[in-house]
Amino acid sequence: MKVTFVKKILKDGSPCRKCADVERRLASSGYSSRIDEILVADERDEQSPGMQLAAEHDVKLAPFFVVEDGEETRIYTVYFKFVKEELESSLKASSKDAEDTLRANPDLDYI
C-alpha cells in the first residue's frame, strides 16, 4: 500500500491552514511514518506535482490522500475518514495477524 498526502500552497504563497492542521495531526498521532509521499499542490503552478495529481483524480479540495493498494486507488478528502478507514483498520488487521500467528505457533511469545 502506498499513501500520498497532498497539501496546498495558496496563490499568495502561504500554506493552506487546513493542510498545516492535518500535517500537525499526522505528526502528533504518530501517523506521519505511514505516509509514503508528500506532494505540494501549488496554486501558482498548475504543473506542480500535487496539482497534477488533483487533476488526474478530479479532486477539488485539499488536503487529500491517495491510497494505492494493488490495482485499487482510493481518494480521501476528509482526514478522519482516511485515518479510520486506512490507518486504524490496517493496525487492527496487523494486530489480528500477530494474534493468529501466536495462536498457530504456541512456541512463540510476545517480546
ROVOLO-374168 format. One record per residue: residue number from 1; residue in three letters; x, y, z of N, C-alpha, C, CB in turn. Coordinates in nm, 4 decimals. Atoms other than C-alpha are relative to their C-alpha. Glycine has a CB too. Example, Ala and Ser with C-alpha at 12.3 -4.5 7.8 and 13.67 -1.06 7.14 Angstrom:
<atoms>
ATOM pos code      n_X      n_Y      n_Z     ca_X     ca_Y     ca_Z      c_X      c_Y      c_Z     cb_X     cb_Y     cb_Z
ATOM   1  ALA   0.0890  -0.1190   0.0000   1.2300  -0.4500   0.7800   0.0900   0.1200   0.0000  -0.0992   0.0027   0.1246
ATOM   2  SER  -0.0820  -0.1190  -0.0060   1.3670  -0.1060   0.7140  -0.0770   0.1090   0.0730   0.0414   0.0462  -0.1415
</atoms>
This chain:
<atoms>
ATOM pos code      n_X      n_Y      n_Z     ca_X     ca_Y     ca_Z      c_X      c_Y      c_Z     cb_X     cb_Y     cb_Z
ATOM   1  MET   0.0847  -0.1177   0.0000   0.0000   0.0000   0.0000   0.0894   0.1242   0.0000  -0.0964  -0.0003   0.1226
ATOM   2  LYS  -0.0734  -0.1260   0.0059   0.1289   0.3446  -0.0935  -0.0972   0.1134   0.0337   0.0655   0.0214  -0.1414
ATOM   3  VAL   0.0833  -0.1132  -0.0422  -0.0098   0.6585   0.0734   0.0700   0.1297  -0.0379  -0.0282  -0.0045   0.1538
ATOM   4  THR  -0.0496  -0.1318   0.0384   0.0368   1.0039  -0.0768  -0.0865   0.1061   0.0650   0.0012   0.0169  -0.1541
ATOM   5  PHE   0.0674  -0.1138  -0.0633  -0.0525   1.3183   0.1162   0.0252   0.1217  -0.0874   0.0509   0.0240   0.1478
ATOM   6  VAL  -0.0134  -0.1195   0.0832  -0.1217   1.6272  -0.0932  -0.0451   0.1206   0.0799  -0.0822  -0.0130  -0.1314
ATOM   7  LYS   0.0314  -0.1238  -0.0701  -0.1071   1.9682   0.0709   0.0115   0.1161  -0.0980   0.0942   0.0209   0.1222
ATOM   8  LYS   0.0119  -0.1105   0.0945  -0.1732   2.3043  -0.0896   0.0756   0.1243   0.0447  -0.1448   0.0340  -0.0206
ATOM   9  ILE  -0.0559  -0.1339  -0.0187   0.0133   2.6329  -0.1246  -0.0948   0.0950  -0.0733   0.1505   0.0112  -0.0548
ATOM  10  LEU   0.0963  -0.0940   0.0573  -0.2238   2.9226  -0.1852   0.0659   0.0948  -0.1002  -0.0670   0.0804   0.1109
ATOM  11  LYS  -0.0505  -0.0911   0.1037  -0.1907   3.1768  -0.4671   0.0919   0.1084   0.0552  -0.1158   0.0649  -0.0719
ATOM  12  ASP  -0.0851  -0.1033  -0.0596  -0.0349   3.4279  -0.2263   0.1307  -0.0570   0.0563  -0.0760   0.0720   0.1103
ATOM  13  GLY  -0.1224   0.0641  -0.0458   0.2373   3.1752  -0.1398  -0.0070  -0.0550   0.1413   0.1114   0.0961  -0.0086
ATOM  14  SER   0.0121   0.0496  -0.1370   0.1089   3.0949   0.2069  -0.0519  -0.1444   0.0007  -0.0939   0.0913   0.0824
ATOM  15  PRO   0.0491   0.1373  -0.0092   0.0444   2.7391   0.3209  -0.1485  -0.0018   0.0369   0.0819  -0.0796   0.1033
ATOM  16  CYS   0.1414   0.0207  -0.0331  -0.3152   2.6193   0.3416  -0.0094  -0.0329   0.1494  -0.0634  -0.1153  -0.0880
ATOM  17  ARG   0.0125   0.0225  -0.1453  -0.4233   2.6357   0.7090  -0.0492  -0.1400   0.0321  -0.0949   0.1022   0.0614
ATOM  18  LYS   0.0537   0.1333  -0.0248  -0.6260   2.3153   0.6910   0.1070  -0.1060  -0.0259  -0.1239  -0.0258  -0.0882
ATOM  19  CYS  -0.1081   0.0943   0.0320  -0.3312   2.1358   0.5298   0.1019  -0.0051   0.1133   0.0695   0.0395  -0.1322
ATOM  20  ALA  -0.0954  -0.0064  -0.1112  -0.0984   2.2523   0.8066  -0.0566  -0.0696   0.1236   0.0352   0.1466   0.0330
ATOM  21  ASP   0.0657   0.0651  -0.1136  -0.3510   2.1352   1.0674   0.0049  -0.1516  -0.0154  -0.1463   0.0477   0.0129
ATOM  22  VAL  -0.0036   0.1442   0.0247  -0.3731   1.7899   0.9087   0.1426  -0.0526   0.0149  -0.0549  -0.0325  -0.1409
ATOM  23  GLU  -0.1394   0.0420  -0.0136   0.0059   1.7702   0.8891   0.0399  -0.0091   0.1479   0.0931   0.0981  -0.0746
ATOM  24  ARG  -0.0269   0.0043  -0.1452   0.0284   1.8529   1.2628  -0.0673  -0.1212   0.0633  -0.0494   0.1300   0.0690
ATOM  25  ARG   0.0721   0.1161  -0.0548  -0.2339   1.5867   1.3406   0.0723  -0.1301  -0.0353  -0.1455  -0.0040  -0.0535
ATOM  26  LEU  -0.0751   0.1198   0.0413  -0.0392   1.3271   1.1416   0.1228  -0.0179   0.0884   0.0422   0.0098  -0.1491
ATOM  27  ALA  -0.1213   0.0070  -0.0814   0.2770   1.4109   1.3361  -0.0314  -0.0346   0.1453   0.0755   0.1325  -0.0066
ATOM  28  SER   0.0293   0.0214  -0.1420   0.1180   1.4221   1.6809  -0.0604  -0.1373   0.0273  -0.0942   0.1074   0.0499
ATOM  29  SER   0.0601   0.1319  -0.0187  -0.0684   1.0949   1.6283   0.0975  -0.1131  -0.0322  -0.1240  -0.0131  -0.0866
ATOM  30  GLY  -0.0970   0.1015   0.0368   0.2417   0.9154   1.5031  -0.0260  -0.0618  -0.1363   0.0017  -0.1067   0.1030
ATOM  31  TYR   0.0342   0.0553   0.1318   0.0871   0.8526   1.1611   0.0895   0.0508  -0.1125  -0.1430   0.0324  -0.0328
ATOM  32  SER  -0.0876  -0.0535   0.1061   0.3483   1.0543   0.9691   0.0838  -0.1083  -0.0654   0.0916   0.1074   0.0564
ATOM  33  SER  -0.0842   0.1071   0.0539   0.5571   0.7428   0.9281  -0.0757  -0.0896  -0.0969   0.0564  -0.0838   0.1129
ATOM  34  ARG   0.0823   0.0819   0.0902   0.2679   0.5809   0.7397  -0.0223   0.0675  -0.1346  -0.1343  -0.0303   0.0646
ATOM  35  ILE   0.0136  -0.0744   0.1248   0.2799   0.8484   0.4676   0.1252  -0.0260  -0.0840  -0.0202   0.1540   0.0268
ATOM  36  ASP  -0.1129   0.0340   0.0856   0.4982   0.7383   0.1773   0.0515   0.1175  -0.0811  -0.0384  -0.1104  -0.0922
ATOM  37  GLU  -0.0389  -0.1114   0.0859   0.4994   1.0607  -0.0223  -0.0852   0.1219   0.0352  -0.0158  -0.0372  -0.1507
ATOM  38  ILE   0.0713  -0.1262  -0.0197   0.4058   1.4255   0.0336   0.0221   0.0843  -0.1244   0.0486   0.0753   0.1297
ATOM  39  LEU  -0.0073  -0.0856   0.1184   0.3251   1.6369  -0.2703  -0.0633   0.1347   0.0307  -0.0698  -0.0667  -0.1212
ATOM  40  VAL   0.0540  -0.1344  -0.0168   0.2539   2.0083  -0.2916  -0.0830   0.0355  -0.1228   0.1140   0.1039   0.0220
ATOM  41  ALA   0.0868  -0.0537   0.1048  -0.0383   2.1424  -0.4927   0.0122   0.1519   0.0103  -0.1518  -0.0494   0.0155
ATOM  42  ASP  -0.0277  -0.1433  -0.0031   0.0856   2.4945  -0.5613  -0.0950   0.0705  -0.0967   0.1490   0.0294  -0.0367
ATOM  43  GLU   0.0985  -0.0696   0.0833  -0.1984   2.7147  -0.6868   0.0649   0.0934  -0.1018  -0.0951   0.0790   0.0876
ATOM  44  ARG  -0.0708  -0.0895   0.0932   0.0622   2.9342  -0.8584   0.0618  -0.0764  -0.1157   0.1086   0.0779   0.0734
ATOM  45  ASP  -0.0642   0.0829   0.1023   0.1852   2.6416  -1.0686  -0.0877  -0.1209  -0.0302   0.1414  -0.0453   0.0460
ATOM  46  GLU   0.0896   0.1091   0.0390  -0.0676   2.4188  -1.2443   0.0752  -0.1295  -0.0292  -0.0806   0.0403  -0.1218
ATOM  47  GLN  -0.0808   0.1180   0.0298   0.2193   2.1818  -1.3276   0.0665  -0.0596   0.1243   0.1057   0.0352  -0.1018
ATOM  48  SER  -0.0585   0.0565  -0.1217   0.3188   2.1238  -0.9646  -0.0550  -0.1424   0.0182  -0.0321   0.0901   0.1258
ATOM  49  PRO   0.0412   0.1404  -0.0121   0.3021   1.7534  -0.8746  -0.1363  -0.0191   0.0672   0.1040  -0.0759   0.0772
ATOM  50  GLY   0.1281   0.0129  -0.0693   0.0107   1.7979  -0.6339  -0.1173   0.0458  -0.0850   0.0028   0.0787   0.1282
ATOM  51  MET   0.1062  -0.0481   0.0888  -0.1929   1.9977  -0.8854  -0.0265  -0.1024  -0.1101   0.0379   0.1370  -0.0617
ATOM  52  GLN   0.0175   0.1028   0.1028  -0.1327   1.7307  -1.1488  -0.0750  -0.1214   0.0542   0.1358  -0.0433  -0.0550
ATOM  53  LEU   0.0687   0.1142  -0.0615  -0.2417   1.4543  -0.9108  -0.1462   0.0337   0.0276   0.0705  -0.0418   0.1308
ATOM  54  ALA   0.1378  -0.0429  -0.0237  -0.5517   1.6526  -0.8146  -0.0808  -0.0034  -0.1303  -0.0024   0.1420   0.0610
ATOM  55  ALA   0.0682   0.0016   0.1294  -0.6418   1.6959  -1.1817  -0.0240  -0.1431  -0.0477   0.0817   0.0774  -0.1045
ATOM  56  GLU   0.0111   0.1404   0.0423  -0.5780   1.3276  -1.2534  -0.1167  -0.0702   0.0677   0.1296  -0.0748   0.0304
ATOM  57  HIS   0.1062   0.0652  -0.0773  -0.8246   1.2250  -0.9807  -0.1232   0.0888   0.0181   0.0532  -0.0406   0.1360
ATOM  58  ASP   0.1117  -0.0940  -0.0054  -1.0605   1.5235  -1.0253  -0.0334   0.0410   0.1443  -0.1231  -0.0618  -0.0666
ATOM  59  VAL   0.0154  -0.0429  -0.1389  -1.0053   1.6387  -0.6655   0.0058   0.1518   0.0042   0.1099  -0.0628   0.0918
ATOM  60  LYS   0.0084  -0.1462  -0.0083  -1.1054   1.9965  -0.5862   0.0360   0.0532   0.1385  -0.1395   0.0457  -0.0368
ATOM  61  LEU  -0.0269  -0.0408  -0.1375  -1.0246   2.0023  -0.2119   0.1387  -0.0428   0.0446  -0.1047  -0.0578   0.0938
ATOM  62  ALA  -0.1282   0.0376  -0.0613  -0.7000   1.9984  -0.0180  -0.0119   0.0263   0.1488   0.1212   0.0799  -0.0626
ATOM  63  PRO  -0.0898   0.1084   0.0364  -0.5542   1.8400   0.1726  -0.0796  -0.1237  -0.0428   0.0933  -0.0339   0.1176
ATOM  64  PHE   0.0622   0.1278   0.0316  -0.6244   1.4978   0.0319   0.1059  -0.1094   0.0004  -0.0721   0.0059  -0.1367
ATOM  65  PHE  -0.0860   0.1176  -0.0053  -0.4814   1.1483   0.0442  -0.0349  -0.0919  -0.1152  -0.0141  -0.0738   0.1352
ATOM  66  VAL   0.0172   0.1009   0.1042  -0.4315   0.8984  -0.2357   0.0597  -0.1288   0.0544   0.0680   0.0432  -0.1366
ATOM  67  VAL  -0.0443   0.1303  -0.0482  -0.4097   0.5367  -0.1282  -0.0028  -0.0958  -0.1181  -0.0899  -0.0518   0.1179
ATOM  68  GLU  -0.0114   0.0960   0.1090  -0.2836   0.2945  -0.3904   0.0292  -0.1366   0.0607   0.1114   0.0419  -0.1019
ATOM  69  ASP  -0.0087   0.1332  -0.0592  -0.3352  -0.0674  -0.2981  -0.0184  -0.1017  -0.1119  -0.1070  -0.0201   0.1134
ATOM  70  GLY   0.0081   0.0899   0.1146  -0.2503  -0.3023  -0.5823  -0.0624   0.0725  -0.1182  -0.0813  -0.1263   0.0348
ATOM  71  GLU   0.0705  -0.0599   0.1145  -0.4907  -0.2243  -0.8655  -0.1000   0.1068   0.0435  -0.0725  -0.1082  -0.0797
ATOM  72  GLU   0.1028  -0.0910  -0.0508  -0.7187  -0.0134  -0.6421   0.0611   0.1319   0.0484  -0.0779  -0.0668   0.1141
ATOM  73  THR  -0.0399  -0.1323  -0.0480  -0.6866   0.3612  -0.5773  -0.1192   0.0611   0.0719   0.0489   0.0921  -0.1177
ATOM  74  ARG   0.1044  -0.0661  -0.0788  -0.8852   0.5353  -0.3036   0.0449   0.1421   0.0303  -0.0300  -0.0783   0.1322
ATOM  75  ILE  -0.0267  -0.1419  -0.0251  -0.9089   0.9130  -0.2563  -0.0764   0.0417   0.1253  -0.0409   0.0887  -0.1232
ATOM  76  TYR   0.0627  -0.0516  -0.1217  -0.9813   1.0802   0.0788   0.0239   0.1494   0.0091   0.0547  -0.0717   0.1261
ATOM  77  THR  -0.0116  -0.1439  -0.0233  -1.0527   1.4489   0.1282  -0.0356   0.0348   0.1444  -0.0907   0.0775  -0.0970
ATOM  78  VAL   0.0325  -0.0193  -0.1414  -1.1574   1.4023   0.4920   0.1023  -0.0783   0.0830  -0.1477  -0.0467   0.0322
ATOM  79  TYR  -0.1087   0.0593  -0.0784  -0.8688   1.3369   0.7329  -0.0492  -0.1134   0.0897   0.0676   0.1068   0.0847
ATOM  80  PHE   0.0450   0.0992  -0.0978  -1.0700   1.1479   0.9965  -0.0505  -0.1271  -0.0686  -0.1103   0.0591   0.0884
ATOM  81  LYS   0.0441   0.1178   0.0758  -1.2258   0.9166   0.7371   0.1216  -0.0785  -0.0486  -0.0894   0.0418  -0.1205
ATOM  82  PHE  -0.1240   0.0639   0.0434  -0.8785   0.8452   0.5966   0.0632  -0.0791   0.1143   0.0988   0.1051  -0.0528
ATOM  83  VAL  -0.0613   0.0666  -0.1156  -0.7438   0.7630   0.9434  -0.0798  -0.1236   0.0381   0.0095   0.0963   0.1201
ATOM  84  LYS   0.0851   0.1114  -0.0431  -1.0388   0.5430   1.0336   0.0054  -0.1160  -0.0994  -0.1450   0.0473   0.0171
ATOM  85  GLU   0.0108   0.1059   0.0996  -1.0595   0.3505   0.7062   0.1336  -0.0584  -0.0431  -0.0710   0.0516  -0.1193
ATOM  86  GLU  -0.1289   0.0486   0.0499  -0.6917   0.3207   0.6197   0.1007  -0.0294   0.1104   0.0584   0.1005  -0.0943
ATOM  87  LEU  -0.1061   0.0167  -0.0991  -0.4635   0.3690   0.9173  -0.0437  -0.0855   0.1176   0.0460   0.1347   0.0499
ATOM  88  GLU   0.0451   0.0777  -0.1151  -0.6674   0.2357   1.2079  -0.0385  -0.1414  -0.0394  -0.1174   0.0684   0.0669
ATOM  89  SER   0.0414   0.1351   0.0416  -0.8117  -0.0569   1.0130   0.1208  -0.0871  -0.0318  -0.0927   0.0074  -0.1226
ATOM  90  SER  -0.1190   0.0804   0.0299  -0.4663  -0.1664   0.8941   0.0740  -0.0370   0.1280   0.0940   0.0760  -0.0952
ATOM  91  LEU  -0.0617   0.0347  -0.1285  -0.3355  -0.1514   1.2528  -0.0734  -0.1160   0.0655   0.0010   0.1215   0.0942
ATOM  92  LYS   0.0794   0.1093  -0.0559  -0.6219  -0.3740   1.3671   0.0295  -0.1292  -0.0733  -0.1497   0.0320  -0.0072
ATOM  93  ALA  -0.0293   0.1194   0.0795  -0.5511  -0.6151   1.0820   0.1376  -0.0550   0.0363  -0.0069   0.0319  -0.1512
ATOM  94  SER  -0.1347   0.0436  -0.0373  -0.1806  -0.6265   1.1745  -0.0008  -0.0673   0.1364   0.0970   0.1190   0.0005
ATOM  95  SER   0.0099   0.0564  -0.1338  -0.2678  -0.6939   1.5373  -0.0662  -0.1374  -0.0056  -0.0787   0.0943   0.0928
ATOM  96  LYS   0.0687   0.1280   0.0146  -0.5079  -0.9714   1.4377   0.0932  -0.1025  -0.0636  -0.1282   0.0161  -0.0843
ATOM  97  ASP  -0.0959   0.0908   0.0635  -0.2415  -1.1241   1.2104   0.1012  -0.0511   0.1023   0.0729   0.0707  -0.1163
ATOM  98  ALA  -0.0971   0.0390  -0.1026   0.0039  -1.1246   1.5016  -0.0630  -0.0987   0.0979   0.0525   0.1243   0.0756
ATOM  99  GLU   0.0693   0.0913  -0.0916  -0.2513  -1.2876   1.7319  -0.0211  -0.1368  -0.0645  -0.1355   0.0595   0.0430
ATOM 100  ASP   0.0188   0.1264   0.0711  -0.3303  -1.5524   1.4681   0.1309  -0.0782  -0.0083  -0.0551   0.0256  -0.1408
ATOM 101  THR  -0.1310   0.0643   0.0076   0.0418  -1.6245   1.4285   0.0374  -0.0609   0.1344   0.1072   0.1008  -0.0446
ATOM 102  LEU  -0.0310   0.0526  -0.1334   0.0835  -1.6652   1.8046  -0.0852  -0.1228   0.0325  -0.0219   0.1087   0.1065
ATOM 103  ARG   0.0866   0.1151  -0.0249  -0.2155  -1.8989   1.8256   0.0463  -0.1226  -0.0796  -0.1454   0.0343  -0.0358
ATOM 104  ALA  -0.0421   0.1105   0.0864  -0.0834  -2.1090   1.5373   0.1384  -0.0534   0.0374   0.0002   0.0450  -0.1453
ATOM 105  ASN  -0.1362   0.0387  -0.0383   0.2662  -2.1234   1.6901   0.0168   0.0173   0.1502   0.1060   0.0842  -0.0769
ATOM 106  PRO  -0.0050  -0.0146  -0.1462   0.2414  -2.1882   2.0648   0.1404   0.0133   0.0566  -0.0666  -0.1168   0.0639
ATOM 107  ASP  -0.1378  -0.0134  -0.0469   0.6210  -2.1946   2.0902   0.0479   0.1445  -0.0032   0.0921  -0.0862  -0.0838
ATOM 108  LEU  -0.0353  -0.1432   0.0057   0.6269  -1.8173   2.0156  -0.0662   0.0726   0.1152  -0.0429   0.0635  -0.1357
ATOM 109  ASP   0.0570  -0.0816  -0.1068   0.5600  -1.5461   2.2706   0.0291   0.1461  -0.0309   0.0575  -0.0405   0.1397
ATOM 110  TYR  -0.0246  -0.1429   0.0153   0.5379  -1.1662   2.2873   0.1337   0.0352   0.0609  -0.1121   0.0829   0.0648
ATOM 111  ILE  -0.1251  -0.0481  -0.0579   0.8627  -0.9827   2.3499  -0.0281   0.1295   0.0712   0.1099   0.0186  -0.1079
</atoms>
